[in-house]
Every structure is written in structure tokens, then in C-alpha cells.
Amino acid sequence: WYQRRVREAVVSTQSTGLFPPLDRAHIRYTNFPVCRYNETGDVIPEGENMTVPWIDVNPTNPLLDTKLTGTHPLVVTVRAGETLYLPSYWFHHVQQSHGTVAVNYWYDIDYGPAYGAFKLVDELVKARLENVVSHVGS
């Protein structure tokens, strides 16, 4: 989500929820185990205690998930032949209909003032969460 991205729907329709960078204050991460799929579709853990931070929302209807309370999503529908530009630092969630084919292209970001501002918000959110957790435990 740091990089700019262009996504084009080739076949079918995609509904995308776009969350502006300041919504980071209301978006929580959960650490999930790093896994892969094998040839038969089974989920295989990649290593002991290996995790990746991910936004834990209800994938069937993320915009109504109470974990995203306080966010301000824009919902965009992209149909076959249309292209969506996702700016840097915007969180997004894509829902697609069956048989979707899409093409993505990522651009490198410019680490200018916007990156510094986003990282500031990100670190403040992390510090606030750590402070809340430490007070609950005491």
C-alpha cells in the first residue's frame, strides 16, 4: 500500500473500497502466520513463528466490519475495460465477481513529505495501541 498502483479489470467487475491515508488511525493490523498453498490447495505454514502484519477484516463485507469503524472509504466499481489508479498510502480492499481477470502495475513511490507524514501517523497509532495494551495489562 506504499506504492502507487494501476489496476485494470479485463474481465468481470470489481468493487474496491479505498481508505484515505489518515484512516490509518482507525485501521488495525493483526499478525498472521506466513503460509503457502501446495499443489492440492492445502495451506502449509512457512516457518515457525513467521508472521506478516495484515488488516483483519471480514472479507465478505469489509466495509461493514466493525473493525473499520471511524474510516471514510470511497467505494469504486471497476468494470471490464476500466482502469483504477490507487494513490500511494491509500489502503484498499477488492471484491470481485467470479471469473475475474485483472492486470496490476506498481510504480515506485516518491519518498517525499507525504511519506514522512504517513509514517508519523503510523507510528503514533502504534504507540497509542501499545500504551492502551500496557495500561490494560497493569
C-alpha positions in Angstrom: 0.0 0.0 0.0 3.0 2.3 0.0 3.3 2.2 -3.8 1.1 3.8 -6.4 -0.7 1.2 -8.5 -2.8 0.9 -11.6 -5.4 -1.9 -11.7 -7.4 -2.7 -14.9 -10.3 -5.1 -15.0 -10.0 -7.2 -18.1 -13.0 -9.5 -17.5 -15.9 -9.1 -15.0 -16.4 -6.5 -12.3 -14.5 -5.4 -9.1 -15.7 -3.4 -6.2 -12.9 -1.6 -4.4 -13.1 0.2 -1.1 -10.4 2.9 -0.9 -9.4 4.2 2.5 -7.5 7.6 2.7 -4.1 7.6 4.5 -5.4 9.3 7.6 -7.8 6.4 8.1 -4.7 4.6 9.3 -5.7 5.9 12.8 -8.7 3.5 12.7 -7.2 0.5 10.8 -5.7 -2.2 13.0 -3.2 -4.9 12.0 -3.1 -8.5 13.2 -0.1 -10.7 12.7 -0.9 -13.8 10.7 1.3 -16.9 10.1 3.2 -16.9 6.8 1.8 -19.7 4.7 1.7 -21.0 1.2 -0.6 -23.3 -0.8 0.7 -26.7 -2.0 -0.4 -28.3 -5.3 -3.6 -29.7 -3.7 -4.7 -26.4 -2.2 -3.7 -27.2 1.4 -2.3 -24.3 3.5 1.3 -25.0 4.6 3.0 -22.8 7.3 6.3 -21.4 6.0 8.2 -21.5 9.3 7.9 -21.5 13.0 6.9 -18.1 14.4 7.0 -16.4 11.0 4.2 -13.8 10.8 3.1 -11.0 8.5 1.1 -7.9 9.6 -2.3 -7.9 7.8 -5.5 -5.9 8.2 -8.0 -8.4 9.7 -11.5 -7.6 8.3 -14.5 -9.7 7.2 -13.6 -10.5 3.5 -17.3 -10.9 2.6 -18.3 -7.4 3.6 -15.3 -5.4 4.8 -17.0 -2.0 4.6 -19.5 -3.1 7.3 -16.8 -4.6 9.5 -16.9 -3.0 13.0 -13.1 -3.1 13.0 -13.2 -0.3 10.4 -15.4 2.0 12.4 -14.3 5.6 12.0 -12.9 5.1 8.5 -14.1 7.0 5.4 -14.0 4.6 2.5 -14.8 5.5 -1.1 -16.3 2.7 -3.0 -15.5 2.4 -6.7 -16.8 -0.2 -9.2 -14.4 -1.1 -11.9 -15.9 -2.9 -14.9 -14.2 -4.8 -17.8 -12.0 -2.3 -19.8 -11.8 0.3 -17.0 -8.8 1.2 -15.0 -8.4 2.4 -11.4 -5.5 4.4 -10.1 -4.6 3.7 -6.4 -2.5 6.5 -4.9 0.3 5.8 -2.5 -0.6 5.2 1.1 -4.3 4.5 0.3 -5.5 1.2 1.9 -7.8 -0.8 -0.3 -9.9 -3.9 -0.4 -11.0 -5.5 -3.6 -14.1 -7.7 -4.0 -14.5 -9.4 -7.4 -17.2 -11.4 -9.1 -16.4 -14.9 -10.3 -14.1 -15.4 -13.2 -12.3 -12.0 -12.8 -9.1 -11.3 -14.7 -7.2 -8.1 -13.8 -3.8 -6.6 -14.6 -1.9 -4.7 -11.9 1.1 -2.4 -12.4 3.0 -0.9 -9.4 5.0 2.3 -9.5 7.8 3.2 -7.1 6.8 5.9 -4.7 8.4 9.2 -4.1 9.7 9.2 -0.5 8.9 12.9 0.0 7.0 14.8 2.6 3.9 12.6 2.2 5.9 9.5 3.2 7.1 11.3 6.4 3.6 12.4 7.3 2.2 8.9 6.7 4.9 7.3 8.8 4.3 9.8 11.6 0.6 8.8 11.7 1.5 5.2 11.5 4.0 5.4 14.4 1.5 7.5 16.5 -1.1 4.8 16.0 1.3 2.1 17.0 2.4 4.0 20.1 -1.2 4.7 21.1 -2.1 1.0 20.8 1.0 -0.1 22.8 0.0 2.4 25.5 -3.6 1.1 25.7 -2.4 -2.5 25.9 0.2 -1.7 28.6 -2.5 0.1 30.7 -5.0 -2.8 30.3 -2.4 -5.3 31.5 -1.5 -3.3 34.6 
